[in-house]
Amino acid sequence: MDATSKKTRKSRKRKGTLTVEFALTAPLAFFLFFSALEFGRMNMVRHSMENAAYEGVRRGLVPNTTDAEVQAAAQSVLDVVSVKKPTIRVSNAPDEVTVTVSANFNDQGWFAPLIFYNKALSSTLTMSKDKTG
């Protein structure tokens, strides 16, 4: 028996092995890949919400600014990353401005029901107004 026939017999025994190995490992590989995308998306939305609260508060510190202008400033930041259905609450007290931005991650994520089911994201920022007299 020569080496060529041994090699041919060995390859016949392993026929289909690659398909079986792929079928066993592909679901895990796809899950890890899509989970990484979802975590990245969640982090991007969370960071954008923090930035939106900051920009809203900065706008609210300008004298004679309305709550609608503060909400518009925050919304403009959220529009950049396509945050859907956000809730922007403004509290414009005499000595401070508070902006709270929140959204449900089910509306933001691409595969959210699989990984972050009903996860709420929220960011609040409060800044004191300048007391000049």
Residue pairs with C-beta under 8 A, 6 or more apart in sequence:
34 110
34 111
34 114
35 115
37 110
37 111
38 109
38 110
38 111
38 112
38 114
38 115
38 116
39 115
41 108
41 109
41 110
42 105
42 108
42 109
42 116
42 119
42 121
44 81
45 81
45 83
45 103
45 105
45 108
45 121
46 121
46 123
48 77
48 78
48 80
48 81
48 83
49 78
49 83
49 86
49 101
49 102
49 103
49 121
49 122
49 123
50 123
50 125
51 77
52 74
52 75
52 77
52 78
52 83
52 86
52 88
52 99
52 101
52 123
53 74
53 99
53 100
53 101
53 123
53 124
53 125
54 125
55 73
55 74
55 76
55 77
56 70
56 71
56 73
56 74
56 88
56 90
56 99
56 101
56 125
57 70
57 97
57 98
57 99
57 125
57 126
57 127
58 73
58 127
59 65
59 69
59 70
59 73
59 74
60 67
60 70
60 90
60 92
60 97
60 99
60 127
61 97
61 127
61 129
61 130
65 92
67 90
67 92
70 88
70 90
70 92
70 97
70 99
71 88
71 90
74 86
74 88
74 99
74 101
75 86
75 88
78 86
78 101
83 103
83 108
84 103
84 107
84 108
85 103
85 104
85 107
86 101
86 102
86 103
87 100
87 101
87 102
87 103
88 99
88 100
88 101
89 99
89 100
89 102
90 97
90 98
90 99
91 97
91 98
91 99
91 100
94 129
95 128
95 129
95 131
96 126
96 127
96 128
96 129
97 126
97 127
97 129
98 124
98 125
98 126
99 124
99 125
100 122
100 123
100 124
101 122
101 123
101 124
102 120
102 121
102 122
102 123
103 120
103 121
103 122
104 118
104 119
104 120
104 121
105 112
105 116
105 118
105 119
105 120
105 121
106 112
106 113
106 116
106 117
106 118
106 119
108 121
109 115
109 116
112 119
